[in-house]
């Protein structure tokens, strides 16, 4: 649920700036769209047999970061 909130906050900020006078959007659709896009990218990474596990994890972490999702307590 925390990921959904972070994605929502990020997109709300963008929408406020772009469409301050016309704030009509379906926030659930925004979350679903961004979530599905991220999941598709993660699936592609996991299916890429040319990458070892370390690089898969690194790429997946970058996807979360690009979505504005905090990765506190991440492994080093």
PyMOL Python script that loads the backbone (N, CA, C, O; Angstrom):
from pymol import cmd

cmd.read_pdbstr("""\
ATOM      1  N   UNK A   1       0.815  -1.192   0.000  1.00  0.00           N
ATOM      2  CA  UNK A   1       0.000   0.000   0.000  1.00  0.00           C
ATOM      3  C   UNK A   1       0.860   1.258   0.000  1.00  0.00           C
ATOM      4  O   UNK A   1       0.470   2.280  -0.565  1.00  0.00           O
ATOM      5  N   UNK A   2       2.040   1.184   0.638  1.00  0.00           N
ATOM      6  CA  UNK A   2       2.923   2.344   0.688  1.00  0.00           C
ATOM      7  C   UNK A   2       3.379   2.737  -0.713  1.00  0.00           C
ATOM      8  O   UNK A   2       3.475   3.924  -1.025  1.00  0.00           O
ATOM      9  N   UNK A   3       3.658   1.755  -1.552  1.00  0.00           N
ATOM     10  CA  UNK A   3       4.068   2.034  -2.925  1.00  0.00           C
ATOM     11  C   UNK A   3       2.953   2.777  -3.651  1.00  0.00           C
ATOM     12  O   UNK A   3       3.210   3.754  -4.355  1.00  0.00           O
ATOM     13  N   UNK A   4       1.741   2.326  -3.484  1.00  0.00           N
ATOM     14  CA  UNK A   4       0.599   2.985  -4.139  1.00  0.00           C
ATOM     15  C   UNK A   4       0.491   4.441  -3.705  1.00  0.00           C
ATOM     16  O   UNK A   4       0.245   5.320  -4.531  1.00  0.00           O
ATOM     17  N   UNK A   5       0.673   4.698  -2.421  1.00  0.00           N
ATOM     18  CA  UNK A   5       0.594   6.072  -1.926  1.00  0.00           C
ATOM     19  C   UNK A   5       1.706   6.931  -2.519  1.00  0.00           C
ATOM     20  O   UNK A   5       1.465   8.066  -2.928  1.00  0.00           O
ATOM     21  N   UNK A   6       2.914   6.392  -2.565  1.00  0.00           N
ATOM     22  CA  UNK A   6       4.025   7.157  -3.115  1.00  0.00           C
ATOM     23  C   UNK A   6       3.804   7.454  -4.591  1.00  0.00           C
ATOM     24  O   UNK A   6       4.073   8.566  -5.047  1.00  0.00           O
ATOM     25  N   UNK A   7       3.321   6.475  -5.336  1.00  0.00           N
ATOM     26  CA  UNK A   7       3.021   6.698  -6.754  1.00  0.00           C
ATOM     27  C   UNK A   7       1.920   7.743  -6.919  1.00  0.00           C
ATOM     28  O   UNK A   7       1.991   8.600  -7.800  1.00  0.00           O
ATOM     29  N   UNK A   8       0.924   7.664  -6.079  1.00  0.00           N
ATOM     30  CA  UNK A   8      -0.177   8.620  -6.148  1.00  0.00           C
ATOM     31  C   UNK A   8       0.304  10.036  -5.844  1.00  0.00           C
ATOM     32  O   UNK A   8      -0.052  10.968  -6.566  1.00  0.00           O
ATOM     33  N   UNK A   9       1.099  10.218  -4.802  1.00  0.00           N
ATOM     34  CA  UNK A   9       1.599  11.543  -4.447  1.00  0.00           C
ATOM     35  C   UNK A   9       2.420  12.146  -5.580  1.00  0.00           C
ATOM     36  O   UNK A   9       2.291  13.329  -5.894  1.00  0.00           O
ATOM     37  N   UNK A  10       3.255  11.326  -6.182  1.00  0.00           N
ATOM     38  CA  UNK A  10       4.090  11.800  -7.280  1.00  0.00           C
ATOM     39  C   UNK A  10       3.225  12.264  -8.457  1.00  0.00           C
ATOM     40  O   UNK A  10       3.446  13.344  -9.005  1.00  0.00           O
ATOM     41  N   UNK A  11       2.275  11.471  -8.829  1.00  0.00           N
ATOM     42  CA  UNK A  11       1.426  11.817  -9.970  1.00  0.00           C
ATOM     43  C   UNK A  11       0.507  12.995  -9.643  1.00  0.00           C
ATOM     44  O   UNK A  11       0.240  13.825 -10.512  1.00  0.00           O
ATOM     45  N   UNK A  12       0.028  13.078  -8.423  1.00  0.00           N
ATOM     46  CA  UNK A  12      -0.800  14.221  -8.024  1.00  0.00           C
ATOM     47  C   UNK A  12      -0.042  15.536  -8.173  1.00  0.00           C
ATOM     48  O   UNK A  12      -0.600  16.533  -8.631  1.00  0.00           O
ATOM     49  N   UNK A  13       1.212  15.534  -7.792  1.00  0.00           N
ATOM     50  CA  UNK A  13       2.028  16.735  -7.944  1.00  0.00           C
ATOM     51  C   UNK A  13       2.143  17.152  -9.396  1.00  0.00           C
ATOM     52  O   UNK A  13       2.004  18.331  -9.721  1.00  0.00           O
ATOM     53  N   UNK A  14       2.395  16.195 -10.267  1.00  0.00           N
ATOM     54  CA  UNK A  14       2.492  16.493 -11.702  1.00  0.00           C
ATOM     55  C   UNK A  14       1.167  17.041 -12.237  1.00  0.00           C
ATOM     56  O   UNK A  14       1.142  18.027 -12.973  1.00  0.00           O
ATOM     57  N   UNK A  15       0.079  16.392 -11.858  1.00  0.00           N
ATOM     58  CA  UNK A  15      -1.232  16.827 -12.338  1.00  0.00           C
ATOM     59  C   UNK A  15      -1.600  18.218 -11.834  1.00  0.00           C
ATOM     60  O   UNK A  15      -2.188  19.009 -12.571  1.00  0.00           O
ATOM     61  N   UNK A  16      -1.263  18.517 -10.599  1.00  0.00           N
ATOM     62  CA  UNK A  16      -1.552  19.845 -10.061  1.00  0.00           C
ATOM     63  C   UNK A  16      -0.841  20.930 -10.857  1.00  0.00           C
ATOM     64  O   UNK A  16      -1.425  21.970 -11.164  1.00  0.00           O
ATOM     65  N   UNK A  17       0.402  20.687 -11.185  1.00  0.00           N
ATOM     66  CA  UNK A  17       1.162  21.681 -11.934  1.00  0.00           C
ATOM     67  C   UNK A  17       0.613  21.843 -13.342  1.00  0.00           C
ATOM     68  O   UNK A  17       0.443  22.967 -13.814  1.00  0.00           O
ATOM     69  N   UNK A  18       0.336  20.743 -14.011  1.00  0.00           N
ATOM     70  CA  UNK A  18      -0.117  20.787 -15.408  1.00  0.00           C
ATOM     71  C   UNK A  18      -1.561  21.250 -15.565  1.00  0.00           C
ATOM     72  O   UNK A  18      -1.876  21.998 -16.491  1.00  0.00           O
ATOM     73  N   UNK A  19      -2.414  20.824 -14.692  1.00  0.00           N
ATOM     74  CA  UNK A  19      -3.854  21.033 -14.884  1.00  0.00           C
ATOM     75  C   UNK A  19      -4.517  21.647 -13.662  1.00  0.00           C
ATOM     76  O   UNK A  19      -5.545  21.155 -13.195  1.00  0.00           O
ATOM     77  N   UNK A  20      -3.945  22.700 -13.153  1.00  0.00           N
ATOM     78  CA  UNK A  20      -4.446  23.269 -11.906  1.00  0.00           C
ATOM     79  C   UNK A  20      -5.930  23.600 -11.981  1.00  0.00           C
ATOM     80  O   UNK A  20      -6.659  23.375 -11.014  1.00  0.00           O
ATOM     81  N   UNK A  21      -6.385  24.124 -13.100  1.00  0.00           N
ATOM     82  CA  UNK A  21      -7.788  24.532 -13.223  1.00  0.00           C
ATOM     83  C   UNK A  21      -8.718  23.403 -13.652  1.00  0.00           C
ATOM     84  O   UNK A  21      -9.938  23.553 -13.576  1.00  0.00           O
ATOM     85  N   UNK A  22      -8.178  22.295 -14.094  1.00  0.00           N
ATOM     86  CA  UNK A  22      -9.017  21.207 -14.625  1.00  0.00           C
ATOM     87  C   UNK A  22      -8.675  19.875 -13.959  1.00  0.00           C
ATOM     88  O   UNK A  22      -8.279  18.934 -14.645  1.00  0.00           O
ATOM     89  N   UNK A  23      -8.815  19.781 -12.680  1.00  0.00           N
ATOM     90  CA  UNK A  23      -8.409  18.585 -11.952  1.00  0.00           C
ATOM     91  C   UNK A  23      -9.466  17.490 -12.013  1.00  0.00           C
ATOM     92  O   UNK A  23     -10.169  17.236 -11.035  1.00  0.00           O
ATOM     93  N   UNK A  24      -9.569  16.851 -13.161  1.00  0.00           N
ATOM     94  CA  UNK A  24     -10.484  15.731 -13.328  1.00  0.00           C
ATOM     95  C   UNK A  24      -9.675  14.517 -13.782  1.00  0.00           C
ATOM     96  O   UNK A  24      -9.261  14.443 -14.939  1.00  0.00           O
ATOM     97  N   UNK A  25      -9.456  13.586 -12.892  1.00  0.00           N
ATOM     98  CA  UNK A  25      -8.734  12.372 -13.239  1.00  0.00           C
ATOM     99  C   UNK A  25      -9.136  11.248 -12.293  1.00  0.00           C
ATOM    100  O   UNK A  25      -9.644  11.482 -11.197  1.00  0.00           O
ATOM    101  N   UNK A  26      -8.900  10.060 -12.735  1.00  0.00           N
ATOM    102  CA  UNK A  26      -9.212   8.865 -11.958  1.00  0.00           C
ATOM    103  C   UNK A  26      -7.922   8.386 -11.297  1.00  0.00           C
ATOM    104  O   UNK A  26      -7.091   7.752 -11.947  1.00  0.00           O
ATOM    105  N   UNK A  27      -7.748   8.689  -9.997  1.00  0.00           N
ATOM    106  CA  UNK A  27      -6.498   8.355  -9.325  1.00  0.00           C
ATOM    107  C   UNK A  27      -6.220   6.856  -9.320  1.00  0.00           C
ATOM    108  O   UNK A  27      -5.060   6.447  -9.366  1.00  0.00           O
ATOM    109  N   UNK A  28      -7.257   6.038  -9.265  1.00  0.00           N
ATOM    110  CA  UNK A  28      -7.036   4.593  -9.296  1.00  0.00           C
ATOM    111  C   UNK A  28      -6.446   4.169 -10.635  1.00  0.00           C
ATOM    112  O   UNK A  28      -5.595   3.281 -10.686  1.00  0.00           O
ATOM    113  N   UNK A  29      -6.888   4.792 -11.708  1.00  0.00           N
ATOM    114  CA  UNK A  29      -6.342   4.489 -13.026  1.00  0.00           C
ATOM    115  C   UNK A  29      -4.876   4.910 -13.113  1.00  0.00           C
ATOM    116  O   UNK A  29      -4.061   4.220 -13.725  1.00  0.00           O
ATOM    117  N   UNK A  30      -4.547   6.042 -12.499  1.00  0.00           N
ATOM    118  CA  UNK A  30      -3.161   6.508 -12.482  1.00  0.00           C
ATOM    119  C   UNK A  30      -2.272   5.479 -11.792  1.00  0.00           C
ATOM    120  O   UNK A  30      -1.216   5.110 -12.306  1.00  0.00           O
ATOM    121  N   UNK A  31      -2.710   5.025 -10.628  1.00  0.00           N
ATOM    122  CA  UNK A  31      -1.931   4.040  -9.880  1.00  0.00           C
ATOM    123  C   UNK A  31      -1.797   2.750 -10.675  1.00  0.00           C
ATOM    124  O   UNK A  31      -0.706   2.189 -10.771  1.00  0.00           O
ATOM    125  N   UNK A  32      -2.887   2.285 -11.236  1.00  0.00           N
ATOM    126  CA  UNK A  32      -2.856   1.035 -11.996  1.00  0.00           C
ATOM    127  C   UNK A  32      -1.946   1.156 -13.213  1.00  0.00           C
ATOM    128  O   UNK A  32      -1.173   0.242 -13.501  1.00  0.00           O
ATOM    129  N   UNK A  33      -2.028   2.265 -13.922  1.00  0.00           N
ATOM    130  CA  UNK A  33      -1.206   2.449 -15.112  1.00  0.00           C
ATOM    131  C   UNK A  33       0.271   2.430 -14.755  1.00  0.00           C
ATOM    132  O   UNK A  33       1.048   1.705 -15.376  1.00  0.00           O
ATOM    133  N   UNK A  34       0.666   3.217 -13.765  1.00  0.00           N
ATOM    134  CA  UNK A  34       2.075   3.261 -13.368  1.00  0.00           C
ATOM    135  C   UNK A  34       2.522   1.922 -12.798  1.00  0.00           C
ATOM    136  O   UNK A  34       3.646   1.487 -13.048  1.00  0.00           O
ATOM    137  N   UNK A  35       1.663   1.270 -12.042  1.00  0.00           N
ATOM    138  CA  UNK A  35       2.005  -0.028 -11.460  1.00  0.00           C
ATOM    139  C   UNK A  35       2.204  -1.080 -12.541  1.00  0.00           C
ATOM    140  O   UNK A  35       3.169  -1.844 -12.505  1.00  0.00           O
ATOM    141  N   UNK A  36       1.299  -1.116 -13.492  1.00  0.00           N
ATOM    142  CA  UNK A  36       1.398  -2.102 -14.570  1.00  0.00           C
ATOM    143  C   UNK A  36       2.639  -1.839 -15.415  1.00  0.00           C
ATOM    144  O   UNK A  36       3.322  -2.781 -15.818  1.00  0.00           O
ATOM    145  N   UNK A  37       2.937  -0.580 -15.685  1.00  0.00           N
ATOM    146  CA  UNK A  37       4.141  -0.260 -16.444  1.00  0.00           C
ATOM    147  C   UNK A  37       5.387  -0.744 -15.708  1.00  0.00           C
ATOM    148  O   UNK A  37       6.274  -1.344 -16.314  1.00  0.00           O
ATOM    149  N   UNK A  38       5.454  -0.486 -14.412  1.00  0.00           N
ATOM    150  CA  UNK A  38       6.602  -0.921 -13.619  1.00  0.00           C
ATOM    151  C   UNK A  38       6.684  -2.445 -13.582  1.00  0.00           C
ATOM    152  O   UNK A  38       7.769  -3.010 -13.718  1.00  0.00           O
ATOM    153  N   UNK A  39       5.554  -3.108 -13.400  1.00  0.00           N
ATOM    154  CA  UNK A  39       5.557  -4.574 -13.372  1.00  0.00           C
ATOM    155  C   UNK A  39       5.987  -5.162 -14.708  1.00  0.00           C
ATOM    156  O   UNK A  39       6.692  -6.171 -14.736  1.00  0.00           O
ATOM    157  N   UNK A  40       5.580  -4.556 -15.806  1.00  0.00           N
ATOM    158  CA  UNK A  40       6.016  -5.033 -17.119  1.00  0.00           C
ATOM    159  C   UNK A  40       7.522  -4.910 -17.273  1.00  0.00           C
ATOM    160  O   UNK A  40       8.174  -5.816 -17.793  1.00  0.00           O
ATOM    161  N   UNK A  41       8.079  -3.784 -16.821  1.00  0.00           N
ATOM    162  CA  UNK A  41       9.530  -3.603 -16.903  1.00  0.00           C
ATOM    163  C   UNK A  41      10.254  -4.612 -16.014  1.00  0.00           C
ATOM    164  O   UNK A  41      11.285  -5.158 -16.408  1.00  0.00           O
ATOM    165  N   UNK A  42       9.723  -4.860 -14.827  1.00  0.00           N
ATOM    166  CA  UNK A  42      10.335  -5.838 -13.919  1.00  0.00           C
ATOM    167  C   UNK A  42      10.270  -7.235 -14.528  1.00  0.00           C
ATOM    168  O   UNK A  42      11.241  -7.987 -14.452  1.00  0.00           O
ATOM    169  N   UNK A  43       9.151  -7.584 -15.123  1.00  0.00           N
ATOM    170  CA  UNK A  43       9.011  -8.895 -15.755  1.00  0.00           C
ATOM    171  C   UNK A  43      10.044  -9.073 -16.867  1.00  0.00           C
ATOM    172  O   UNK A  43      10.650 -10.138 -16.986  1.00  0.00           O
ATOM    173  N   UNK A  44      10.247  -8.042 -17.677  1.00  0.00           N
ATOM    174  CA  UNK A  44      11.241  -8.117 -18.744  1.00  0.00           C
ATOM    175  C   UNK A  44      12.631  -8.370 -18.178  1.00  0.00           C
ATOM    176  O   UNK A  44      13.398  -9.164 -18.723  1.00  0.00           O
ATOM    177  N   UNK A  45      12.949  -7.694 -17.088  1.00  0.00           N
ATOM    178  CA  UNK A  45      14.255  -7.881 -16.453  1.00  0.00           C
ATOM    179  C   UNK A  45      14.397  -9.304 -15.940  1.00  0.00           C
ATOM    180  O   UNK A  45      15.425  -9.944 -16.162  1.00  0.00           O
ATOM    181  N   UNK A  46      13.378  -9.805 -15.257  1.00  0.00           N
ATOM    182  CA  UNK A  46      13.451 -11.153 -14.690  1.00  0.00           C
ATOM    183  C   UNK A  46      13.560 -12.228 -15.766  1.00  0.00           C
ATOM    184  O   UNK A  46      14.133 -13.291 -15.527  1.00  0.00           O
ATOM    185  N   UNK A  47      13.020 -11.959 -16.935  1.00  0.00           N
ATOM    186  CA  UNK A  47      13.069 -12.936 -18.024  1.00  0.00           C
ATOM    187  C   UNK A  47      14.340 -12.827 -18.861  1.00  0.00           C
ATOM    188  O   UNK A  47      14.574 -13.662 -19.734  1.00  0.00           O
ATOM    189  N   UNK A  48      15.155 -11.820 -18.610  1.00  0.00           N
ATOM    190  CA  UNK A  48      16.383 -11.604 -19.373  1.00  0.00           C
ATOM    191  C   UNK A  48      17.478 -12.533 -18.856  1.00  0.00           C
ATOM    192  O   UNK A  48      18.076 -12.278 -17.811  1.00  0.00           O
ATOM    193  N   UNK A  49      17.731 -13.598 -19.585  1.00  0.00           N
ATOM    194  CA  UNK A  49      18.721 -14.589 -19.164  1.00  0.00           C
ATOM    195  C   UNK A  49      20.158 -14.118 -19.358  1.00  0.00           C
ATOM    196  O   UNK A  49      21.089 -14.805 -18.937  1.00  0.00           O
ATOM    197  N   UNK A  50      20.358 -12.968 -19.984  1.00  0.00           N
ATOM    198  CA  UNK A  50      21.716 -12.453 -20.163  1.00  0.00           C
ATOM    199  C   UNK A  50      22.218 -11.731 -18.916  1.00  0.00           C
ATOM    200  O   UNK A  50      23.407 -11.433 -18.814  1.00  0.00           O
ATOM    201  N   UNK A  51      21.330 -11.448 -17.972  1.00  0.00           N
ATOM    202  CA  UNK A  51      21.710 -10.743 -16.745  1.00  0.00           C
ATOM    203  C   UNK A  51      21.819 -11.719 -15.586  1.00  0.00           C
ATOM    204  O   UNK A  51      21.002 -12.629 -15.446  1.00  0.00           O
ATOM    205  N   UNK A  52      22.847 -11.518 -14.748  1.00  0.00           N
ATOM    206  CA  UNK A  52      22.889 -12.338 -13.536  1.00  0.00           C
ATOM    207  C   UNK A  52      22.006 -11.672 -12.475  1.00  0.00           C
ATOM    208  O   UNK A  52      21.542 -10.546 -12.657  1.00  0.00           O
ATOM    209  N   UNK A  53      21.784 -12.374 -11.382  1.00  0.00           N
ATOM    210  CA  UNK A  53      20.835 -11.908 -10.368  1.00  0.00           C
ATOM    211  C   UNK A  53      21.193 -10.535  -9.807  1.00  0.00           C
ATOM    212  O   UNK A  53      20.309  -9.712  -9.568  1.00  0.00           O
ATOM    213  N   UNK A  54      22.486 -10.284  -9.596  1.00  0.00           N
ATOM    214  CA  UNK A  54      22.906  -8.996  -9.047  1.00  0.00           C
ATOM    215  C   UNK A  54      22.435  -7.847  -9.932  1.00  0.00           C
ATOM    216  O   UNK A  54      21.891  -6.864  -9.429  1.00  0.00           O
ATOM    217  N   UNK A  55      22.638  -7.959 -11.243  1.00  0.00           N
ATOM    218  CA  UNK A  55      22.234  -6.889 -12.157  1.00  0.00           C
ATOM    219  C   UNK A  55      20.719  -6.793 -12.291  1.00  0.00           C
ATOM    220  O   UNK A  55      20.177  -5.709 -12.503  1.00  0.00           O
ATOM    221  N   UNK A  56      20.041  -7.921 -12.168  1.00  0.00           N
ATOM    222  CA  UNK A  56      18.580  -7.874 -12.184  1.00  0.00           C
ATOM    223  C   UNK A  56      18.065  -7.057 -11.002  1.00  0.00           C
ATOM    224  O   UNK A  56      17.177  -6.218 -11.151  1.00  0.00           O
ATOM    225  N   UNK A  57      18.631  -7.313  -9.838  1.00  0.00           N
ATOM    226  CA  UNK A  57      18.222  -6.574  -8.641  1.00  0.00           C
ATOM    227  C   UNK A  57      18.513  -5.089  -8.802  1.00  0.00           C
ATOM    228  O   UNK A  57      17.679  -4.251  -8.461  1.00  0.00           O
ATOM    229  N   UNK A  58      19.695  -4.760  -9.320  1.00  0.00           N
ATOM    230  CA  UNK A  58      20.053  -3.358  -9.538  1.00  0.00           C
ATOM    231  C   UNK A  58      19.064  -2.668 -10.473  1.00  0.00           C
ATOM    232  O   UNK A  58      18.632  -1.547 -10.203  1.00  0.00           O
ATOM    233  N   UNK A  59      18.708  -3.327 -11.561  1.00  0.00           N
ATOM    234  CA  UNK A  59      17.772  -2.740 -12.524  1.00  0.00           C
ATOM    235  C   UNK A  59      16.380  -2.572 -11.910  1.00  0.00           C
ATOM    236  O   UNK A  59      15.707  -1.568 -12.145  1.00  0.00           O
ATOM    237  N   UNK A  60      15.960  -3.551 -11.132  1.00  0.00           N
ATOM    238  CA  UNK A  60      14.651  -3.465 -10.478  1.00  0.00           C
ATOM    239  C   UNK A  60      14.635  -2.320  -9.461  1.00  0.00           C
ATOM    240  O   UNK A  60      13.647  -1.594  -9.357  1.00  0.00           O
ATOM    241  N   UNK A  61      15.727  -2.161  -8.715  1.00  0.00           N
ATOM    242  CA  UNK A  61      15.815  -1.035  -7.779  1.00  0.00           C
ATOM    243  C   UNK A  61      15.687   0.290  -8.517  1.00  0.00           C
ATOM    244  O   UNK A  61      15.031   1.207  -8.023  1.00  0.00           O
ATOM    245  N   UNK A  62      16.297   0.407  -9.683  1.00  0.00           N
ATOM    246  CA  UNK A  62      16.207   1.639 -10.470  1.00  0.00           C
ATOM    247  C   UNK A  62      14.776   1.910 -10.923  1.00  0.00           C
ATOM    248  O   UNK A  62      14.358   3.065 -11.003  1.00  0.00           O
ATOM    249  N   UNK A  63      14.032   0.861 -11.218  1.00  0.00           N
ATOM    250  CA  UNK A  63      12.627   1.046 -11.604  1.00  0.00           C
ATOM    251  C   UNK A  63      11.846   1.659 -10.447  1.00  0.00           C
ATOM    252  O   UNK A  63      11.092   2.614 -10.635  1.00  0.00           O
ATOM    253  N   UNK A  64      12.031   1.107  -9.249  1.00  0.00           N
ATOM    254  CA  UNK A  64      11.345   1.667  -8.082  1.00  0.00           C
ATOM    255  C   UNK A  64      11.730   3.128  -7.885  1.00  0.00           C
ATOM    256  O   UNK A  64      10.868   3.973  -7.645  1.00  0.00           O
ATOM    257  N   UNK A  65      13.018   3.425  -7.985  1.00  0.00           N
ATOM    258  CA  UNK A  65      13.480   4.796  -7.800  1.00  0.00           C
ATOM    259  C   UNK A  65      12.914   5.724  -8.870  1.00  0.00           C
ATOM    260  O   UNK A  65      12.557   6.863  -8.572  1.00  0.00           O
ATOM    261  N   UNK A  66      12.827   5.248 -10.115  1.00  0.00           N
ATOM    262  CA  UNK A  66      12.287   6.090 -11.190  1.00  0.00           C
ATOM    263  C   UNK A  66      10.801   6.382 -10.982  1.00  0.00           C
ATOM    264  O   UNK A  66      10.273   7.363 -11.506  1.00  0.00           O
ATOM    265  N   UNK A  67      10.141   5.532 -10.223  1.00  0.00           N
ATOM    266  CA  UNK A  67       8.726   5.752  -9.893  1.00  0.00           C
ATOM    267  C   UNK A  67       8.569   6.626  -8.654  1.00  0.00           C
ATOM    268  O   UNK A  67       7.452   6.959  -8.257  1.00  0.00           O
ATOM    269  N   UNK A  68       9.698   6.995  -8.045  1.00  0.00           N
ATOM    270  CA  UNK A  68       9.636   7.828  -6.852  1.00  0.00           C
ATOM    271  C   UNK A  68       9.379   7.053  -5.582  1.00  0.00           C
ATOM    272  O   UNK A  68       8.989   7.629  -4.566  1.00  0.00           O
ATOM    273  N   UNK A  69       9.593   5.748  -5.630  1.00  0.00           N
ATOM    274  CA  UNK A  69       9.351   4.895  -4.470  1.00  0.00           C
ATOM    275  C   UNK A  69      10.647   4.763  -3.678  1.00  0.00           C
ATOM    276  O   UNK A  69      11.679   4.366  -4.220  1.00  0.00           O
ATOM    277  N   UNK A  70      10.585   5.098  -2.405  1.00  0.00           N
ATOM    278  CA  UNK A  70      11.749   5.040  -1.534  1.00  0.00           C
ATOM    279  C   UNK A  70      12.148   3.595  -1.264  1.00  0.00           C
ATOM    280  O   UNK A  70      11.299   2.729  -1.050  1.00  0.00           O
ATOM    281  N   UNK A  71      13.456   3.353  -1.279  1.00  0.00           N
ATOM    282  CA  UNK A  71      13.963   2.013  -0.966  1.00  0.00           C
ATOM    283  C   UNK A  71      14.802   2.074   0.305  1.00  0.00           C
ATOM    284  O   UNK A  71      15.978   1.710   0.296  1.00  0.00           O
ATOM    285  N   UNK A  72      14.206   2.526   1.382  1.00  0.00           N
ATOM    286  CA  UNK A  72      14.909   2.564   2.662  1.00  0.00           C
ATOM    287  C   UNK A  72      15.268   1.146   3.065  1.00  0.00           C
ATOM    288  O   UNK A  72      14.596   0.187   2.685  1.00  0.00           O
ATOM    289  N   UNK A  73      16.338   1.027   3.843  1.00  0.00           N
ATOM    290  CA  UNK A  73      16.813  -0.277   4.323  1.00  0.00           C
ATOM    291  C   UNK A  73      17.244  -1.186   3.183  1.00  0.00           C
ATOM    292  O   UNK A  73      17.183  -2.409   3.305  1.00  0.00           O
ATOM    293  N   UNK A  74      17.675  -0.600   2.084  1.00  0.00           N
ATOM    294  CA  UNK A  74      18.093  -1.436   0.952  1.00  0.00           C
ATOM    295  C   UNK A  74      19.416  -2.098   1.274  1.00  0.00           C
ATOM    296  O   UNK A  74      20.230  -1.557   2.022  1.00  0.00           O
ATOM    297  N   UNK A  75      19.615  -3.229   0.725  1.00  0.00           N
ATOM    298  CA  UNK A  75      20.834  -3.991   0.972  1.00  0.00           C
ATOM    299  C   UNK A  75      22.013  -3.319   0.281  1.00  0.00           C
ATOM    300  O   UNK A  75      21.833  -2.599  -0.701  1.00  0.00           O
ATOM    301  N   UNK A  76      23.198  -3.546   0.783  1.00  0.00           N
ATOM    302  CA  UNK A  76      24.416  -2.997   0.159  1.00  0.00           C
ATOM    303  C   UNK A  76      25.303  -4.115  -0.291  1.00  0.00           C
ATOM    304  O   UNK A  76      26.377  -3.867  -0.841  1.00  0.00           O
TER     305      UNK A  76
END
""", "prot")
cmd.dss("prot")
cmd.show_as("cartoon", "prot")
cmd.util.cbc("prot")
cmd.orient("prot")
